Amino acid sequence: MDGREFSAGIKAGTSIAIGYFPIALTFGLLAKTTGLSLLEATAMSIFVYAGAAQYISLSLITAGVAPAVIVLNTFIVNIRHFLMTAALNEKMQPDDRWKKALYAFGITDESFSVLATQKGNKLSTAFAVGVIVIAYGSWIVFTAVGHLIGANLPQFLQASMSIALYAMFVGLLMPSMRGNRKVVSLALIAGLINSFFYFTGWLSTGWAIMASTLASAIFIEWVSRKGVKA
Amino acid sequence: MGSWYWWMILGMAVVTYIPRAIPLTFLEGRELPEAVQNVLRNIPYAVLGALIFPAIFFIQENIWFGIIGAIAAFGIAFTGANVMIVVLGSIAVLAIFSVFI
């Protein structure tokens, strides 16, 4: 494994680790109030590693929903990762299947965003592993810490840190948006369609993100193809 | 929690892993049609748009956190600052804002 690539990945993933900190902390705390032990809460972060699905599972456990339904719901929430890992595959260097199967575990909305917006043609496996290790580590450690201390951050810090992951998404998007109308349109159209689903409540969040992403990506490809012909 | 909890975790782990792993392993070494490749290349920017909007406005019950946070993030990012500065700067702006409300 290339150490320099790995360190560069750690560095690129640090903003994810910061963004996960308040969310994992709150998850640990909520898991405790839901009645999960430290081991049970941390195990979920270790084995499932999916923020939104984990939060939803807590409220479903409290509501006494059947475990099989919780599993099904988890699948539906995370189905959007099909799209992300298919897109990411175009960006990654070819490598052994078992290696790709290993780091695939660490692909989240956040690690995908960091990896997919990197400059350069092909990303190394070592870089991806670096991004994933620091993000995954933050998620696990702060889940446990949240459960252990059983208290949240001071309100002002909690409130202001809730912008962290969104600020990261903006910071990743902006450099590509500069002078590139295609990127601006892709993001704006997907954001508009997703907002439409949000306000009408026609689709749940997982489906809405997937549908609006696909619609925007296909529409822009169709438009730019017509532009080439014309 | 009883033993059902561990079975549930196993189930959640499997169904979360499948959409992550299948495309990365199955598509390895395969050449997709050019139109599909182009659509896939568009995905990252579309995903970011959908992840940001409208959720960025609803980070707190008080909508002003979202509005001010979004302005701060876009403003700082527009200056060309790197991602870490955008993240820390937006947190700092909201921390100052929360002192005044």
Interface residues (C-beta under 8 A of the other chain):
Chain A: T14 S15 I18 G19 G35 L36 S37 E40 A43 M44 F47 V48 Y49 A50 A53 S57 I61 P67 A68 I70 V71 L72 T74 F75 N78 I79 R80 H81 F82 L83 M84 T85 A86 A87 L88 N89 E90 M92 P94 D95 R97 K100 A101 Y103 A104 F105 I107 D109 F112 S113 A116 T117 Q155 F156 L157 A159 S160 M161 S162 I163 A164 Y166 A167 M168 F169 V170 G171 L172 L173 M174 P175 S176 K182 V183 L186 A187 L188 I189 A190 G191 L192 I193 N194 S195 Y198 F199 A208 I209 S212 T213 L214 S216 A217 I218 I220 E221 S224 R225
Chain B: M1 W4 Y5 W6 W7 M8 I9 L10 G11 M12 A13 V15 T16 Y17 I18 P19 R20 A21 I22 P23 L24 T25 L27 E28 G29 L32 A35 Q37 N38 V39 L40 R41 N42 I43 P44 Y45 A46 V47 L48 G49 A50 L51 I52 F53 P54 A55 I56 I59 Q60 N62 F65 G66 G69 A70 A72 A73 F74 I76 A77 F78 G80 A81 N82 V83 M84 I85 V86 V87 L88 G89 S90 I91 A92 V93 L94 A95 F97 S98 V99
